[in-house]
Amino acid sequence: MSENILIAAGFGGQGIMLLGQILATAAMYDNKHSTWLPSYGPEMRGGTANCTVVINDEPIGSPVTDTPGELIIMNIPSLLKFEPSLKENGLLILNTSVVDREPKRQDIDLVKIDANKVAEEIGSTKISNMVMLGAYIEKTGAVTVESVEKALRKKLTGKKAALIELNLKAIESGIKLARK
């Protein structure tokens, strides 16, 4: 049995929910079970936002967890809130463009990604979430890149379809950064 439990967290407007939706949808394309559970702060933009994604080879009993195995952290308040709950030897992918401090935990696998800078170099800081998703895919193997592309094509339709290639470049950049 293979299971990945991720909490992605940041400010509203950083694409946290889309990241989670893409990941959960990609898992379904990979013939896995998945859940996506969003949590929003009271503000629309700039408030807190996080989601829990559970991916498993077996049916999932609950989309809720107190101890995730993986975290994607996009800002300092999210680091402070979720770092203590990460499982021992868990994976923390940290956006160092926004988070200017080190995690307190020494018993975790830490991957630092300057996601906003990379996204800006590609063409838009709005795709920093996809840079982080690429790093997550590389470090966990939870889903395939092919399934992520299918999920992007499903979620980004209409005018947003023009952003698919930009998002794919961001994911590929995140994959390469996580290999280093």
C-alpha contacts under 8 A as a table, 3 or more apart, distances in Angstrom:
res1	aa1	res2	aa2	distance
1	M	56	N	7.32
1	M	57	D	5.88
1	M	58	E	6.90
2	S	56	N	5.71
2	S	57	D	5.72
3	E	54	V	7.31
3	E	55	I	5.63
3	E	56	N	4.40
3	E	57	D	6.80
4	N	53	V	7.94
4	N	54	V	5.82
4	N	55	I	5.13
4	N	56	N	6.47
4	N	69	G	6.64
4	N	70	E	7.35
4	N	142	A	6.62
5	I	52	T	7.17
5	I	53	V	5.89
5	I	54	V	4.58
5	I	55	I	6.47
5	I	65	T	7.80
5	I	68	P	5.17
5	I	69	G	5.40
5	I	70	E	6.09
6	L	52	T	5.61
6	L	53	V	5.18
6	L	54	V	6.41
6	L	68	P	5.75
6	L	69	G	6.34
6	L	70	E	4.67
6	L	71	L	5.50
6	L	72	I	7.43
7	I	50	N	6.74
7	I	51	C	5.64
7	I	52	T	4.51
7	I	53	V	6.45
7	I	68	P	6.57
7	I	70	E	6.51
7	I	71	L	4.98
7	I	72	I	6.39
8	A	16	I	6.22
8	A	19	L	7.95
8	A	20	G	7.19
8	A	50	N	5.43
8	A	51	C	5.55
8	A	52	T	6.61
8	A	71	L	5.74
8	A	72	I	4.55
8	A	73	I	6.05
8	A	74	M	7.83
9	A	16	I	6.30
9	A	48	T	7.58
9	A	49	A	5.82
9	A	50	N	4.10
9	A	51	C	6.65
9	A	71	L	7.79
9	A	72	I	6.34
9	A	73	I	5.30
9	A	74	M	6.06
9	A	75	N	7.54
9	A	78	S	5.70
10	G	14	Q	6.62
10	G	16	I	6.62
10	G	48	T	5.95
10	G	49	A	5.55
10	G	50	N	6.31
10	G	73	I	6.28
10	G	74	M	4.65
10	G	75	N	5.23
10	G	77	P	7.69
10	G	78	S	5.85
11	F	14	Q	5.85
11	F	16	I	7.94
11	F	45	R	7.20
11	F	46	G	5.11
11	F	47	G	5.31
11	F	48	T	4.62
11	F	49	A	5.53
11	F	74	M	7.42
11	F	75	N	6.96
12	G	15	G	7.23
12	G	16	I	7.43
12	G	40	Y	7.79
12	G	41	G	7.98
12	G	43	E	7.61
12	G	44	M	6.23
12	G	45	R	4.60
12	G	46	G	4.84
12	G	47	G	5.13
12	G	48	T	5.63
12	G	49	A	5.28
13	G	16	I	7.62
13	G	44	M	7.85
13	G	45	R	5.34
13	G	46	G	6.50
14	Q	74	M	7.78
14	Q	126	K	6.80
14	Q	128	S	7.57
14	Q	129	N	6.55
15	G	18	L	5.28
15	G	19	L	6.15
15	G	126	K	7.42
15	G	127	I	7.79
15	G	129	N	5.72
16	I	19	L	5.13
16	I	20	G	6.37
16	I	49	A	6.84
16	I	50	N	6.34
16	I	51	C	7.10
16	I	129	N	6.63
17	M	20	G	5.14
17	M	21	Q	6.14
17	M	38	P	6.72
17	M	49	A	7.65
17	M	50	N	7.00
17	M	51	C	6.36
18	L	21	Q	4.97
18	L	22	I	6.00
19	L	22	I	5.27
19	L	23	L	6.20
19	L	129	N	6.31
19	L	130	M	6.79
19	L	133	L	6.68
20	G	23	L	5.10
20	G	24	A	6.09
20	G	36	W	6.46
20	G	51	C	6.42
20	G	52	T	7.31
20	G	53	V	6.20
21	Q	24	A	5.20
21	Q	25	T	5.97
21	Q	36	W	6.55
22	I	25	T	5.18
22	I	26	A	5.92
22	I	148	V	6.46
22	I	151	A	5.45
22	I	152	L	6.28
22	I	155	K	7.40
23	L	26	A	5.09
23	L	27	A	6.24
23	L	53	V	7.55
23	L	143	V	7.43
23	L	148	V	6.79
23	L	151	A	7.76
24	A	27	A	5.17
24	A	28	M	6.63
24	A	34	S	5.42
24	A	35	T	6.17
24	A	36	W	6.13
24	A	53	V	6.41
24	A	54	V	7.58
24	A	55	I	7.11
25	T	28	M	5.18
25	T	29	Y	6.53
25	T	34	S	7.66
25	T	148	V	7.73
25	T	151	A	5.61
26	A	29	Y	5.02
26	A	30	D	6.33
26	A	143	V	6.35
26	A	144	T	7.49
26	A	147	S	4.65
26	A	148	V	4.88
26	A	149	E	7.93
26	A	150	K	7.04
26	A	151	A	5.31
27	A	30	D	4.94
27	A	31	N	6.47
27	A	32	K	5.25
27	A	33	H	6.75
27	A	34	S	6.24
27	A	55	I	6.61
27	A	142	A	7.52
27	A	143	V	5.65
27	A	147	S	7.17
28	M	31	N	4.96
28	M	32	K	5.15
28	M	33	H	6.14
28	M	34	S	6.59
29	Y	32	K	7.37
29	Y	147	S	5.55
29	Y	150	K	7.70
29	Y	151	A	7.78
30	D	143	V	6.63
30	D	144	T	7.17
30	D	147	S	6.30
32	K	55	I	6.68
32	K	56	N	5.93
32	K	57	D	5.16
32	K	58	E	7.49
33	H	55	I	5.73
33	H	56	N	5.25
33	H	57	D	6.00
33	H	58	E	6.46
33	H	59	P	5.89
33	H	60	I	6.75
34	S	53	V	6.95
34	S	54	V	5.34
34	S	55	I	4.44
34	S	56	N	6.37
34	S	60	I	7.20
35	T	52	T	7.81
35	T	53	V	5.51
35	T	54	V	5.22
35	T	55	I	6.81
35	T	60	I	7.71
35	T	63	P	5.81
36	W	51	C	6.75
36	W	52	T	5.76
36	W	53	V	4.63
36	W	54	V	6.80
36	W	63	P	6.98
37	L	51	C	5.33
37	L	52	T	5.07
37	L	53	V	6.47
37	L	63	P	6.43
37	L	64	V	7.64
38	P	49	A	7.69
38	P	50	N	6.08
38	P	51	C	4.19
38	P	52	T	6.51
39	S	49	A	5.83
39	S	50	N	5.26
39	S	51	C	5.66
40	Y	43	E	7.85
40	Y	47	G	7.70
40	Y	48	T	6.17
40	Y	49	A	4.60
40	Y	50	N	6.54
41	G	44	M	7.58
41	G	47	G	5.41
41	G	48	T	4.76
41	G	49	A	5.84
42	P	47	G	6.61
42	P	48	T	7.85
43	E	46	G	6.61
43	E	47	G	4.70
43	E	48	T	7.51
44	M	47	G	6.29
48	T	78	S	7.96
52	T	63	P	7.08
52	T	64	V	7.13
52	T	65	T	7.93
53	V	63	P	7.19
54	V	60	I	7.65
54	V	63	P	6.27
55	I	60	I	7.95
55	I	142	A	7.37
56	N	59	P	6.84
56	N	60	I	6.74
60	I	63	P	7.20
62	S	65	T	7.76
65	T	68	P	6.20
66	D	85	S	6.51
67	T	85	S	5.13
67	T	86	L	5.41
67	T	87	K	5.55
68	P	71	L	7.07
68	P	85	S	6.85
68	P	86	L	5.30
68	P	87	K	6.01
68	P	90	G	7.72
69	G	86	L	5.97
69	G	87	K	5.27
69	G	90	G	4.80
69	G	91	L	6.36
70	E	86	L	6.84
70	E	87	K	7.86
70	E	90	G	5.63
70	E	91	L	4.61
70	E	92	L	5.87
70	E	93	I	7.89
71	L	82	F	7.76
71	L	83	E	7.91
71	L	86	L	7.24
71	L	91	L	6.24
71	L	92	L	4.83
71	L	93	I	6.11
72	I	92	L	6.10
72	I	93	I	4.81
72	I	94	L	6.16
72	I	95	N	7.91
72	I	132	M	7.16
72	I	136	Y	7.81
73	I	76	I	7.91
73	I	78	S	6.14
73	I	79	L	6.03
73	I	92	L	7.30
73	I	93	I	6.18
73	I	94	L	5.04
73	I	95	N	6.20
74	M	78	S	7.07
74	M	79	L	7.93
74	M	94	L	6.43
74	M	95	N	5.07
74	M	98	V	6.73
74	M	99	V	7.08
75	N	78	S	5.55
75	N	79	L	6.47
75	N	95	N	7.07
75	N	98	V	5.63
75	N	99	V	5.33
76	I	79	L	5.00
76	I	80	L	6.25
76	I	98	V	7.32
76	I	99	V	5.28
76	I	100	D	7.77
76	I	101	R	7.92
77	P	80	L	5.16
77	P	81	K	6.16
78	S	81	K	5.02
78	S	82	F	5.87
78	S	83	E	7.85
79	L	82	F	5.51
79	L	83	E	5.38
79	L	103	P	7.40
80	L	83	E	6.00
80	L	84	P	7.61
81	K	84	P	7.10
82	F	85	S	5.47
82	F	86	L	6.75
83	E	86	L	5.50
83	E	103	P	7.33
83	E	105	R	7.57
84	P	105	R	7.80
86	L	90	G	6.02
86	L	91	L	7.90
87	K	90	G	4.98
87	K	108	I	7.92
88	E	107	D	5.82
88	E	108	I	6.07
89	N	107	D	5.46
89	N	108	I	4.28
89	N	109	D	6.05
90	G	107	D	7.84
90	G	108	I	5.07
90	G	109	D	5.96
91	L	108	I	6.01
91	L	109	D	4.75
91	L	110	L	6.07
91	L	111	V	7.62
92	L	108	I	6.99
92	L	109	D	6.11
92	L	110	L	4.94
92	L	111	V	6.18
93	I	110	L	6.06
93	I	111	V	4.73
93	I	112	K	5.96
93	I	113	I	7.10
93	I	132	M	7.32
93	I	135	A	7.60
93	I	136	Y	7.22
94	L	99	V	7.22
94	L	110	L	7.38
94	L	111	V	6.17
94	L	112	K	4.96
94	L	113	I	6.00
95	N	98	V	5.97
95	N	99	V	5.99
95	N	112	K	6.29
95	N	113	I	5.16
95	N	114	D	5.61
95	N	115	A	5.67
95	N	116	N	7.68
95	N	132	M	7.55
96	T	99	V	4.77
96	T	100	D	6.06
96	T	112	K	6.12
96	T	113	I	5.77
96	T	114	D	4.88
96	T	115	A	7.09
97	S	100	D	7.36
97	S	113	I	7.64
97	S	114	D	4.87
97	S	115	A	6.15
97	S	116	N	5.58
97	S	117	K	6.66
98	V	116	N	7.88
103	P	106	Q	7.86
105	R	108	I	6.46
111	V	178	A	6.97
113	I	132	M	7.19
113	I	135	A	7.93
113	I	174	G	7.72
113	I	177	L	7.10
113	I	178	A	7.75
114	D	117	K	5.67
114	D	118	V	6.34
115	A	118	V	5.16
115	A	119	A	5.97
115	A	128	S	4.96
115	A	129	N	7.51
115	A	131	V	5.83
115	A	132	M	6.51
115	A	174	G	7.85
116	N	119	A	5.04
116	N	120	E	6.01
116	N	125	T	5.34
116	N	127	I	7.89
116	N	128	S	5.12
117	K	120	E	5.14
117	K	121	E	6.27
117	K	125	T	7.37
118	V	121	E	5.13
118	V	122	I	6.36
118	V	128	S	7.32
118	V	131	V	7.50
118	V	170	A	7.76
118	V	173	S	7.57
119	A	122	I	5.06
119	A	123	G	6.25
119	A	124	S	5.51
119	A	125	T	4.87
119	A	126	K	7.20
119	A	127	I	5.60
119	A	128	S	5.07
119	A	131	V	6.87
119	A	170	A	6.37
120	E	123	G	5.03
120	E	124	S	4.66
120	E	125	T	4.73
121	E	124	S	7.36
122	I	166	L	7.37
122	I	169	K	7.33
122	I	170	A	6.98
123	G	166	L	7.52
124	S	127	I	6.03
124	S	128	S	7.97
125	T	128	S	5.59
126	K	129	N	7.26
127	I	130	M	5.30
127	I	131	V	6.68
127	I	166	L	7.74
127	I	167	N	6.17
127	I	170	A	6.48
128	S	131	V	5.01
128	S	132	M	6.42
128	S	170	A	7.23
129	N	132	M	5.15
129	N	133	L	6.20
130	M	133	L	4.73
130	M	134	G	6.11
130	M	167	N	6.10
130	M	168	L	7.75
130	M	170	A	5.49
130	M	171	I	5.12
130	M	174	G	7.45
131	V	134	G	5.19
131	V	135	A	6.50
131	V	170	A	4.71
131	V	171	I	4.84
131	V	172	E	7.44
131	V	173	S	6.17
131	V	174	G	4.30
131	V	175	I	7.69
132	M	135	A	5.10
132	M	136	Y	6.23
132	M	171	I	7.36
132	M	174	G	5.85
133	L	136	Y	4.96
133	L	137	I	6.17
133	L	171	I	6.24
133	L	174	G	6.92
134	G	137	I	5.14
134	G	138	E	6.28
134	G	170	A	7.26
134	G	171	I	4.08
134	G	172	E	6.04
134	G	173	S	6.96
134	G	174	G	4.24
134	G	175	I	4.59
134	G	178	A	7.98
135	A	138	E	5.20
135	A	139	K	6.21
135	A	171	I	7.45
135	A	174	G	4.43
135	A	175	I	4.69
135	A	176	K	7.58
135	A	177	L	6.75
135	A	178	A	4.97
136	Y	139	K	5.25
136	Y	140	T	5.98
136	Y	141	G	7.81
136	Y	174	G	7.95
136	Y	175	I	7.68
136	Y	178	A	7.89
137	I	140	T	5.44
137	I	141	G	5.17
137	I	142	A	6.16
137	I	143	V	6.38
137	I	144	T	7.28
137	I	145	V	7.50
137	I	175	I	6.96
138	E	141	G	5.79
138	E	175	I	5.22
138	E	178	A	6.33
138	E	179	R	7.17
139	K	178	A	6.67
139	K	179	R	7.90
141	G	144	T	6.79
143	V	147	S	6.78
143	V	148	V	7.28
144	T	147	S	5.28
144	T	148	V	6.44
145	V	148	V	5.00
145	V	149	E	6.26
146	E	149	E	5.16
146	E	150	K	6.39
147	S	150	K	5.00
147	S	151	A	6.13
148	V	151	A	4.95
148	V	152	L	6.11
149	E	152	L	5.05
149	E	153	R	6.25
149	E	168	L	7.12
150	K	153	R	5.13
150	K	154	K	6.24
151	A	154	K	5.00
151	A	155	K	6.14
152	L	155	K	5.17
152	L	156	L	5.70
152	L	164	I	6.58
153	R	156	L	5.45
153	R	157	T	6.82
153	R	161	A	7.04
153	R	164	I	6.83
154	K	157	T	6.74
156	L	159	K	7.99
156	L	160	K	5.04
156	L	161	A	4.93
156	L	163	L	7.50
156	L	164	I	6.87
157	T	160	K	5.28
157	T	161	A	4.63
158	G	161	A	5.57
159	K	162	A	6.13
160	K	163	L	5.49
160	K	164	I	7.44
161	A	164	I	5.51
162	A	165	E	7.18
163	L	166	L	5.30
163	L	167	N	6.20
164	I	167	N	5.11
164	I	168	L	6.17
165	E	168	L	4.99
165	E	169	K	6.25
166	L	169	K	5.17
166	L	170	A	6.36
167	N	170	A	5.00
167	N	171	I	6.25
168	L	171	I	5.05
168	L	172	E	6.19
169	K	172	E	5.11
169	K	173	S	6.17
170	A	173	S	5.06
170	A	174	G	6.25
171	I	174	G	5.09
171	I	175	I	6.25
172	E	175	I	5.05
172	E	176	K	6.31
173	S	176	K	5.16
173	S	177	L	6.18
174	G	177	L	5.09
174	G	178	A	6.17
175	I	178	A	5.29
175	I	179	R	6.50
176	K	179	R	5.26
176	K	180	K	6.99
177	L	180	K	5.57
